[in-house]
Amino acid sequence: MSTLAPHAEESRGASGPAAELRAAHGGMRRVDASFASELAVRMSGGAVIRLEEPLARRTTLRVGGVADLYVEPAQERDLAAILVFCRERRVDWLVLGRGSNLLVRDGGYRGVVIGLAQPAFSAIACEGLRVCAGAGAMLKAVAVAARRQNLGEFEFLEGIPGSLGGALRMNAGANGKWLFEILERVRIMDRRGNVLEMGSSDLAAGYRDCPFFADHIALSAVLRGELSDIESIQSRSEGYRRRRLETQPRQPSAGCVFKNPASIAAGKLIEELGFKGECVGGAQVSPIHGNFIVNAGGATARDILALIERIRGRARSERGIALETEVKIVGED
């Protein structure tokens, strides 16, 4: 049986944050200790289950409320069991990678948050020109593995602070490169727990989005590079690293907040509108890069959302531009 580990805050009793959150949402929620115990019976001994898990510590913005239930499957059949059980109980679920492109509202997430952080989902193997990596593998680790095999085309991944699964969901990119440019095929699991393999051409990926992964979970992917000399690979990697240090803030953030509209880069637009350095509570538009909102200290999700709406409102009223968020926003107010 998997480990059922309620978060320590539960021990505070009826007056603690967990009880306050339950009261705010009208009594007991559908996902409770009973739900967790029944799910645990269906999973292997290596799986982890935690009630009322704070999501602020699992996102790079360091804000957000708690998840009703946080689960780390130890193997693919655990993941299938989670999806089947949630479907039976009509409970929502969310796959969480490193949380580098995610804003969780202060009310937390009503449902099950799934983390693919265990070794079964993080393995990386190289063969010839190809790298096969689990969805939980960090992009930097994928790039390092490729470099050790003298494989180019992976260098841009080193600067993206996320997992491969999250990168597939949003067709992550940097420095004019996109993940789907090097993607050959991917193994996925659907909502019923079925596993299948698809080629990259079967997936309609666009700018910062692959809608297919809104209701399918990536398990692993095969990426293809090109042979290159180690000096060239290291030179490109170092160039990308220097550019990141010069143009991106080091404070907690979720990366670029907005997608670039057709007419102008979002960061340039935000700078021209005079938002650089503007604050709402502990949230601040980075003085370094206009398309980054950082947690300058003590920010709440509400602070960040207010700043996002302020920027969107002025972009619409002064420039006639409808900014679309790149960061994914989930949870309840």
C-alpha positions in Angstrom: 0.0 0.0 0.0 1.2 3.5 -0.7 2.1 6.0 2.0 -0.8 8.2 3.2 0.8 11.2 4.7 -1.5 14.1 5.7 0.4 17.4 5.8 1.5 18.6 9.2 -0.9 21.5 9.2 -3.8 19.0 9.7 -2.7 18.4 13.2 -3.6 21.9 14.1 -7.2 20.9 14.4 -10.5 22.7 13.6 -9.0 26.2 14.0 -6.1 25.7 11.5 -5.8 26.8 7.9 -7.2 23.6 6.6 -10.4 23.9 8.5 -10.7 27.6 7.4 -10.4 26.5 3.8 -13.0 23.8 4.2 -15.4 26.3 5.8 -14.8 28.8 3.0 -15.9 26.2 0.5 -19.0 25.0 2.2 -18.0 22.1 4.5 -16.3 18.9 3.6 -14.8 18.6 0.1 -15.1 15.6 -2.1 -11.4 14.8 -1.8 -10.8 14.0 1.8 -9.1 11.4 4.0 -11.6 8.7 3.0 -11.0 9.4 -0.7 -7.2 9.3 -0.1 -7.4 6.0 1.8 -9.4 4.3 -1.0 -7.0 5.5 -3.6 -4.0 4.4 -1.6 -5.3 0.8 -1.7 -5.2 0.8 -5.5 -1.6 2.0 -5.7 1.8 0.4 -5.1 4.0 0.6 -2.0 6.3 3.2 -3.5 3.6 5.8 -4.3 3.1 8.8 -2.0 -0.1 10.5 -1.1 -0.4 13.7 0.9 -3.6 15.5 2.0 -3.7 19.3 1.8 -0.4 19.9 0.2 0.8 23.5 0.0 1.4 24.3 -3.7 3.4 27.5 -3.1 6.5 25.4 -2.4 5.9 23.4 -5.6 5.8 26.4 -8.0 8.6 28.7 -8.9 6.5 31.8 -8.1 6.2 30.5 -4.5 2.5 31.5 -4.2 -0.8 29.6 -4.1 -3.0 27.6 -1.8 -3.2 23.9 -1.0 -4.2 21.0 -3.1 -6.9 18.7 -1.7 -4.6 15.8 -2.5 -1.1 15.5 -3.8 0.0 12.2 -5.3 3.3 10.9 -6.7 2.8 7.6 -8.6 5.7 5.2 -8.4 5.0 3.6 -11.7 2.7 3.9 -14.7 0.1 1.5 -13.3 -0.2 3.8 -10.3 -0.9 6.7 -12.6 -3.5 4.7 -14.5 -5.2 3.9 -11.1 -5.3 7.6 -10.2 -6.9 8.6 -13.4 -9.5 5.7 -13.3 -10.4 6.5 -9.7 -10.7 10.2 -10.4 -13.0 9.4 -13.3 -15.1 7.1 -11.2 -15.5 9.8 -8.6 -15.8 12.7 -11.0 -12.8 14.4 -9.4 -10.6 16.9 -11.3 -6.9 16.3 -11.6 -3.9 18.3 -12.6 -0.4 17.2 -13.5 2.3 19.3 -11.9 5.9 19.4 -13.2 8.3 21.8 -11.7 5.6 24.4 -11.5 7.7 26.9 -13.6 4.9 28.0 -15.8 2.1 27.9 -13.3 0.2 30.3 -11.1 -2.0 28.7 -8.4 -4.7 30.9 -7.0 -4.7 31.5 -3.2 -7.8 29.2 -2.7 -5.8 26.2 -3.8 -6.8 23.4 -6.1 -10.0 21.4 -5.6 -9.0 17.9 -6.7 -5.9 15.7 -7.2 -2.5 17.1 -8.1 -0.2 14.5 -9.7 3.5 14.9 -9.5 5.7 12.8 -11.9 8.7 13.2 -9.7 9.6 9.6 -9.0 12.5 7.7 -10.9 10.1 5.7 -13.1 9.1 9.0 -14.8 12.5 10.7 -14.9 14.9 8.3 -16.7 17.1 9.5 -19.5 18.8 7.3 -22.1 20.7 8.1 -25.3 21.0 5.9 -28.4 22.6 7.2 -31.5 21.1 10.6 -32.4 18.2 10.2 -30.1 17.5 10.9 -26.4 14.6 9.1 -24.7 13.5 10.9 -21.5 10.6 10.5 -19.0 8.1 13.3 -18.6 9.5 14.0 -15.2 13.0 14.6 -16.4 14.3 18.1 -16.0 15.1 19.9 -19.3 18.5 20.8 -18.1 19.3 17.2 -17.4 18.1 16.2 -20.9 20.4 18.8 -22.4 23.4 17.6 -20.3 22.8 14.0 -21.3 22.7 15.0 -25.0 25.9 17.1 -24.6 27.7 14.0 -23.2 26.9 12.2 -26.4 28.0 15.2 -28.6 24.4 15.8 -29.7 23.5 19.4 -30.6 20.1 21.0 -31.0 19.4 20.5 -27.3 21.3 23.5 -25.9 18.3 25.8 -25.7 16.7 23.5 -23.2 19.2 24.2 -20.5 17.7 27.6 -19.8 14.1 26.4 -19.4 13.5 25.6 -15.7 10.9 22.9 -16.1 10.2 19.2 -16.8 9.9 17.5 -20.2 6.2 16.9 -19.6 5.4 20.5 -18.9 7.5 21.5 -21.9 5.5 19.3 -24.2 2.3 20.7 -22.9 3.3 24.2 -23.8 5.7 23.5 -26.7 8.3 25.3 -24.7 11.0 27.3 -26.4 13.8 29.8 -26.0 16.2 31.7 -28.3 14.1 31.0 -31.4 14.0 27.2 -30.8 11.0 25.0 -30.0 10.7 21.6 -28.4 8.6 20.2 -31.1 11.4 20.9 -33.6 13.4 18.1 -32.0 10.5 15.8 -31.0 10.1 12.5 -32.8 7.5 10.6 -30.8 5.8 10.6 -27.4 4.2 8.0 -25.2 1.0 9.2 -23.6 -1.7 8.1 -21.2 -5.3 9.1 -21.8 -8.0 9.8 -19.1 -9.0 6.1 -19.0 -5.4 5.0 -18.2 -4.7 3.7 -21.7 -1.1 4.0 -23.0 -0.3 4.7 -26.7 2.5 6.1 -28.7 2.2 9.0 -31.2 4.5 10.7 -33.7 5.1 14.5 -33.4 3.3 15.0 -36.7 0.1 13.6 -35.0 0.1 16.4 -32.5 -1.0 19.9 -33.4 1.5 22.1 -31.6 1.4 25.9 -31.9 3.0 28.8 -30.3 3.4 28.0 -26.6 0.7 25.4 -26.7 -0.1 21.8 -27.5 -3.9 21.4 -26.8 -3.6 17.6 -27.0 -2.0 17.6 -23.6 -4.9 19.4 -21.9 -6.5 16.0 -21.3 -3.6 13.5 -22.0 -0.5 13.0 -19.9 2.9 12.6 -21.5 4.9 9.7 -20.1 8.1 9.9 -22.1 9.4 11.3 -25.4 12.1 10.6 -28.0 14.0 13.7 -29.1 16.4 13.8 -32.0 19.6 15.8 -32.2 22.5 16.2 -34.6 26.1 15.2 -34.1 28.3 18.2 -33.2 31.7 18.9 -31.7 31.7 19.5 -28.0 33.3 22.9 -28.3 30.4 24.2 -30.5 27.8 22.7 -28.1 29.5 24.3 -25.1 29.9 27.6 -26.9 26.2 27.7 -27.7 25.2 26.7 -24.2 27.4 29.4 -22.7 25.9 32.0 -25.0 22.4 31.1 -24.0 23.4 31.1 -20.3 25.0 34.6 -20.5 21.9 35.9 -22.3 19.6 34.6 -19.6 21.7 36.2 -16.8 21.7 39.5 -18.6 18.0 39.6 -19.6 16.0 37.6 -16.9 15.5 38.3 -13.2 16.7 35.9 -10.5 13.8 36.5 -8.2 11.0 33.9 -8.0 8.9 34.0 -11.2 6.9 31.9 -13.6 8.9 32.9 -16.7 7.2 35.0 -19.3 3.7 35.9 -18.2 2.2 36.8 -21.7 2.5 35.3 -25.1 4.0 37.7 -27.7 1.2 39.3 -29.8 1.8 39.5 -33.5 2.7 43.2 -33.6 5.2 43.5 -30.8 7.1 41.5 -28.2 5.1 41.4 -24.9 8.1 42.6 -22.9 8.7 45.6 -25.1 5.0 46.5 -25.0 4.9 46.3 -21.2 8.0 48.5 -21.0 6.5 51.1 -23.4 3.4 51.2 -21.3 5.5 52.1 -18.3 5.0 49.1 -16.1 8.6 48.1 -15.4 9.1 48.1 -11.6 5.4 48.6 -10.9 4.1 46.7 -7.8 0.9 45.3 -6.4 1.6 44.1 -2.9 4.6 41.8 -3.1 4.3 41.3 -6.8 6.4 43.4 -9.2 6.9 43.7 -12.9 10.6 43.0 -13.2 12.8 46.1 -13.8 15.0 43.8 -15.9 12.4 42.2 -18.2 8.9 43.6 -18.7 7.3 40.2 -19.4 8.3 38.8 -16.0 6.3 39.3 -12.8 8.4 38.4 -9.8 7.6 37.6 -6.2 9.6 40.4 -4.6 8.7 39.1 -1.1 5.4 38.1 0.4 3.4 38.2 -2.8 0.1 36.4 -3.0 -1.5 35.0 -6.1 -4.1 37.8 -5.9 -1.3 40.4 -6.1 0.1 38.8 -9.2 -3.4 38.4 -10.8 -4.2 42.1 -10.1 -0.9 43.1 -11.8 -1.7 40.9 -14.8 -5.1 42.4 -15.2 -3.8 46.0 -14.8 -1.3 45.3 -17.7 -3.9 43.7 -19.9 -6.4 46.5 -19.3 -3.9 49.2 -20.3 -2.6 47.2 -23.3 -6.2 46.9 -24.5 -7.2 50.5 -23.9 -4.0 52.3 -25.1 -2.8 50.0 -27.8 -5.9 47.9 -28.8 -3.9 44.7 -28.0 -5.5 41.7 -26.2 -2.7 40.1 -24.3 -3.0 36.3 -23.7 -1.3 34.8 -20.7 1.4 32.2 -21.3 1.5 31.2 -17.7 -1.2 28.7 -16.8 -3.6 29.9 -14.0 -5.4 27.2 -12.0 -7.3 26.9 -8.7 -9.8 29.0 -6.8 -9.8 32.5 -5.4 
